[in-house]
Amino acid sequence: MKTAISIPDELFEQAEELAERLQITRSRLYALAVADYTVRHRSKAVREKLDDIYSEQSAEVDEALSIMQGLSIPREEW
């Protein structure tokens, strides 16, 4: 897919230098940058959704469950 974008001259020069240093095309550099950006924001959206879900639930551990868990651990002699 071809597209046209406008970016500041300084950012364009930095991108040109980076593409040359990495020995990749400008198009490849921009594609990698957009892919990285979208993955980060997708992960952020998932985390925010989980934060919303778990903020509505208590993080308190049931005392009976805690006792049963402790009792289920085998005793060992040191």
N, CA, C and O of each residue as an XYZ file, in Angstrom:
312
protein
N       0.841     -1.166      0.000
C       0.000      0.000      0.000
C       0.887      1.231      0.000
O       1.759      1.375      0.857
N       0.673      2.094     -0.935
C       1.408      3.353     -0.978
C       0.610      4.403     -0.229
O      -0.619      4.435     -0.275
N       1.349      5.266      0.465
C       0.703      6.355      1.190
C       1.643      7.549      1.228
O       2.852      7.397      1.052
N       1.107      8.704      1.452
C       1.915      9.918      1.585
C       1.686     10.484      2.975
O       0.551     10.574      3.442
N       2.779     10.868      3.636
C       2.671     11.458      4.965
C       3.511     12.726      5.004
O       4.416     12.917      4.192
N       3.197     13.578      5.953
C       3.993     14.783      6.175
C       4.613     14.683      7.560
O       3.915     14.450      8.547
N       5.928     14.861      7.627
C       6.631     14.849      8.902
C       7.602     16.023      8.918
O       7.980     16.521      7.858
N       8.008     16.470     10.096
C       8.966     17.561     10.176
C      10.297     17.183      9.511
O      10.706     16.022      9.535
N      10.960     18.177      8.919
C      12.229     17.943      8.219
C      13.257     17.248      9.103
O      13.959     16.342      8.652
N      13.347     17.675     10.373
C      14.339     17.087     11.282
C      14.074     15.595     11.494
O      15.009     14.793     11.503
N      12.819     15.227     11.661
C      12.460     13.817     11.838
C      12.758     13.028     10.570
O      13.225     11.891     10.641
N      12.493     13.621      9.420
C      12.797     12.971      8.152
C      14.290     12.679      8.044
O      14.684     11.583      7.646
N      15.119     13.655      8.395
C      16.583     13.468      8.329
C      17.034     12.375      9.287
O      17.892     11.563      8.942
N      16.462     12.350     10.487
C      16.813     11.302     11.459
C      16.426      9.926     10.924
O      17.167      8.957     11.084
N      15.267      9.853     10.293
C      14.812      8.584      9.725
C      15.720      8.149      8.581
O      16.053      6.970      8.460
N      16.114      9.093      7.752
C      17.028      8.777      6.647
C      18.341      8.211      7.183
O      18.843      7.209      6.674
N      18.893      8.853      8.210
C      20.153      8.386      8.806
C      20.002      6.998      9.406
O      20.872      6.142      9.250
N      18.897      6.786     10.089
C      18.672      5.474     10.705
C      18.507      4.387      9.647
O      19.087      3.309      9.775
N      17.736      4.652      8.623
C      17.540      3.666      7.552
C      18.879      3.318      6.906
O      19.145      2.156      6.599
N      19.710      4.325      6.706
C      21.026      4.067      6.103
C      21.898      3.231      7.037
O      22.568      2.292      6.609
N      21.874      3.592      8.327
C      22.682      2.845      9.301
C      22.216      1.395      9.407
O      23.036      0.485      9.530
N      20.901      1.178      9.361
C      20.342     -0.180      9.456
C      20.368     -0.915      8.120
O      20.081     -2.110      8.053
N      20.708     -0.199      7.074
C      20.758     -0.749      5.722
C      19.407     -1.316      5.294
O      19.300     -2.432      4.786
N      18.374     -0.490      5.525
C      17.031     -0.835      5.072
C      16.461      0.365      4.328
O      16.959      1.484      4.458
N      15.433      0.125      3.565
C      14.818      1.225      2.819
C      14.013      2.117      3.770
O      13.644      1.710      4.872
N      13.758      3.317      3.320
C      12.926      4.243      4.077
C      11.544      3.636      4.291
O      10.987      3.735      5.384
N      10.992      3.016      3.270
C       9.673      2.388      3.394
C       9.677      1.301      4.452
O       8.741      1.189      5.244
N      10.734      0.501      4.459
C      10.838     -0.576      5.450
C      10.937      0.009      6.864
O      10.314     -0.504      7.794
N      11.715      1.073      7.023
C      11.855      1.719      8.330
C      10.497      2.217      8.824
O      10.131      1.982      9.976
N       9.752      2.902      7.959
C       8.454      3.427      8.360
C       7.481      2.296      8.673
O       6.696      2.401      9.616
N       7.520      1.229      7.904
C       6.636      0.087      8.154
C       6.959     -0.547      9.507
O       6.052     -0.892     10.265
N       8.245     -0.699      9.808
C       8.644     -1.261     11.100
C       8.209     -0.353     12.252
O       7.738     -0.829     13.285
N       8.371      0.946     12.063
C       7.999      1.896     13.109
C       6.501      1.862     13.380
O       6.083      1.863     14.537
N       5.699      1.831     12.337
C       4.242      1.797     12.509
C       3.820      0.471     13.137
O       2.934      0.446     13.991
N       4.438     -0.619     12.726
C       4.117     -1.924     13.305
C       4.425     -1.935     14.798
O       3.612     -2.408     15.593
N       5.581     -1.423     15.185
C       5.969     -1.366     16.593
C       4.990     -0.503     17.382
O       4.569     -0.878     18.476
N       4.635      0.632     16.838
C       3.726      1.560     17.501
C       2.352      0.932     17.717
O       1.766      1.069     18.791
N       1.842      0.249     16.707
C       0.516     -0.354     16.838
C       0.517     -1.507     17.836
O      -0.454     -1.683     18.572
N       1.591     -2.295     17.872
C       1.682     -3.390     18.845
C       1.700     -2.827     20.263
O       1.021     -3.347     21.148
N       2.476     -1.767     20.478
C       2.541     -1.164     21.819
C       1.178     -0.653     22.257
O       0.790     -0.830     23.412
N       0.456     -0.029     21.355
C      -0.850      0.509     21.727
C      -1.887     -0.584     21.890
O      -2.807     -0.441     22.695
N      -1.761     -1.671     21.147
C      -2.676     -2.808     21.323
C      -2.459     -3.402     22.704
O      -3.420     -3.701     23.412
N      -1.194     -3.573     23.091
C      -0.873     -4.108     24.413
C      -1.384     -3.180     25.507
O      -1.886     -3.636     26.534
N      -1.253     -1.879     25.281
C      -1.734     -0.899     26.260
C      -3.246     -0.998     26.399
O      -3.767     -0.915     27.512
N      -3.948     -1.171     25.308
C      -5.403     -1.271     25.344
C      -5.835     -2.521     26.111
O      -6.794     -2.477     26.881
N      -5.137     -3.622     25.904
C      -5.452     -4.869     26.618
C      -5.221     -4.666     28.113
O      -6.057     -5.049     28.932
N      -4.082     -4.061     28.468
C      -3.774     -3.830     29.877
C      -4.823     -2.921     30.522
O      -5.263     -3.170     31.645
N      -5.219     -1.865     29.803
C      -6.231     -0.956     30.346
C      -7.557     -1.674     30.558
O      -8.237     -1.436     31.556
N      -7.927     -2.542     29.639
C      -9.174     -3.295     29.787
C      -9.098     -4.233     30.989
O     -10.051     -4.330     31.762
N      -7.971     -4.923     31.149
C      -7.805     -5.806     32.306
C      -7.810     -5.006     33.607
O      -8.387     -5.444     34.603
N      -7.172     -3.840     33.603
C      -7.192     -2.982     34.791
C      -8.623     -2.605     35.149
O      -8.992     -2.601     36.323
N      -9.430     -2.287     34.137
C     -10.831     -1.937     34.381
C     -11.593     -3.115     34.990
O     -12.345     -2.952     35.951
N     -11.389     -4.290     34.421
C     -12.095     -5.486     34.902
C     -11.705     -5.801     36.336
O     -12.569     -6.008     37.188
N     -10.395     -5.838     36.606
C      -9.935     -6.253     37.927
C     -10.063     -5.162     38.981
O      -9.988     -5.458     40.174
N     -10.254     -3.914     38.576
C     -10.433     -2.855     39.560
C     -11.794     -2.978     40.258
O     -12.005     -2.412     41.331
N     -12.699     -3.717     39.642
C     -14.036     -3.905     40.202
C     -14.106     -5.107     41.138
O     -15.129     -5.330     41.784
N     -13.025     -5.883     41.217
C     -13.037     -7.079     42.047
C     -12.065     -6.909     43.211
O     -11.041     -6.236     43.093
N     -12.400     -7.518     44.309
C     -11.550     -7.464     45.488
C     -10.306     -8.328     45.279
O     -10.377     -9.405     44.688
N      -9.181     -7.846     45.765
C      -7.933     -8.609     45.675
C      -7.677     -9.367     46.973
O      -6.624     -9.979     47.151
N      -8.652     -9.318     47.873
C      -8.517     -9.960     49.170
C      -8.590    -11.479     49.019
O      -9.440    -12.004     48.298
N      -7.683    -12.178     49.714
C      -7.659    -13.641     49.671
C      -8.562    -14.160     50.788
O      -8.479    -13.708     51.931
N      -9.418    -15.110     50.444
C     -10.298    -15.724     51.423
C      -9.456    -16.440     52.482
O      -8.556    -17.213     52.156
N      -9.762    -16.171     53.748
C      -8.957    -16.735     54.841
C      -8.979    -18.261     54.841
O      -7.942    -18.889     55.057
N     -10.119    -18.858     54.606
C     -10.213    -20.322     54.587
C      -9.363    -20.899     53.465
O      -8.681    -21.906     53.654
N      -9.402    -20.268     52.301
C      -8.592    -20.724     51.177
C      -7.112    -20.620     51.507
O      -6.335    -21.516     51.178
N      -6.727    -19.550     52.145
C      -5.325    -19.354     52.522
C      -4.864    -20.447     53.479
O      -3.756    -20.967     53.347
N      -5.703    -20.788     54.430
C      -5.371    -21.848     55.390
C      -5.241    -23.187     54.676
O      -4.295    -23.934     54.924
N      -6.195    -23.496     53.782
C      -6.140    -24.766     53.047
C      -4.896    -24.852     52.173
O      -4.280    -25.913     52.069
N      -4.528    -23.752     51.551
C      -3.318    -23.757     50.729
C      -2.089    -24.056     51.582
O      -1.223    -24.839     51.191
N      -2.026    -23.431     52.739
C      -0.893    -23.673     53.631
C      -0.829    -25.116     54.088
O       0.255    -25.689     54.188
N      -1.988    -25.713     54.367
C      -2.036    -27.101     54.811
C      -1.695    -28.080     53.685
O      -1.280    -29.206     53.958
N      -1.859    -27.675     52.446
C      -1.606    -28.585     51.325
C      -0.118    -28.709     50.996
O       0.275    -29.583     50.223
N       0.709    -27.840     51.578
C       2.148    -27.903     51.302
C       2.764    -28.989     52.183
O       2.611    -28.958     53.404
N       3.456    -29.944     51.570
C       4.042    -31.019     52.383
C       5.104    -30.473     53.343
O       5.858    -29.557     53.013
N       5.136    -31.055     54.521
C       6.135    -30.636     55.521
C       7.455    -31.328     55.182
O       7.488    -32.504     54.819
N       8.531    -30.568     55.310
C       9.867    -31.112     55.052
C      10.752    -30.805     56.231
O      10.621    -29.765     56.876
N      11.644    -31.712     56.503
C      12.618    -31.475     57.560
C      13.839    -30.845     56.939
O      14.290    -31.252     55.868
N      14.366    -29.857     57.614
C      15.551    -29.156     57.101
C      16.755    -29.642     57.793
O      17.860    -29.179     57.509
